[in-house]
């Protein structure tokens, strides 16, 4: 493993170095109050509740300070609490060199928990989502929302542990004809199974990026129940070594040594 700088700011720099230069976006969650979650990259997030109204972090997201000085936020389907992002071409990855996304999570219940998404079922405007399914498995879905409305879903064959802090990542190599997707838990690739139905590639749409749910902010779906910290997304198919390094850098940041 590469030797990285010490200190929170040094670790954030190291994370961004691993994510690469193709539209990397990291949300450190360094705010404990207010109505804005600033990102390092192209966009920010708005703490939101029922009908998409802005909400103070300290009122419903119960910011919990981590050893590194950053925070994890609590998400609950009651009240539709989630983080609302923007729609940006930099969040769409059709025909590119791939993509990767992930976060630290502490899920509370098994309820189709969406961690991060650009995915609106009601508007037939779906691109991708990283989520825990009803069987408590880590899933990553990429959607071809054209006339054939088909997707490819990669599902881990082992359960996520409820109540435990875990680092989950999905990587996609960008080869639409023979998509290579790997799921990781705590820096280790997990066995997964693919389900596909005529998928060709993601189609860029107008759905905003969301954390803690899918859909649009006024009507969130697949709402997460539990804690999330250090979510990221990038236009790069991370390698296994990249993911291992991210885990080793961020584990002490969230209190896992």
Secondary structure, 3 states (H helix, E strand, C coil): CCCCCCCHHHHHHHHHHHHCCCCCEEECCCCCCCCCECCECCCCEEEECHHHCECCHHHHCCCEECCCCCEEEEECCCCCCEEECCCCHHHCCCCCCCEEEEEEEEECCCCCEEEEEEEECCCCEEEEEEEECCCCEEEEEEEECCCCCEEEEEEEEEECCCCCCEEEEEEECCCCCCCCEEEEECCEECCEEEEECCCCCCCCCCCCCEECCEEECCEEECCCCEEEEEEEEECCCCCHHHHHHHHHHHHHHHCCC
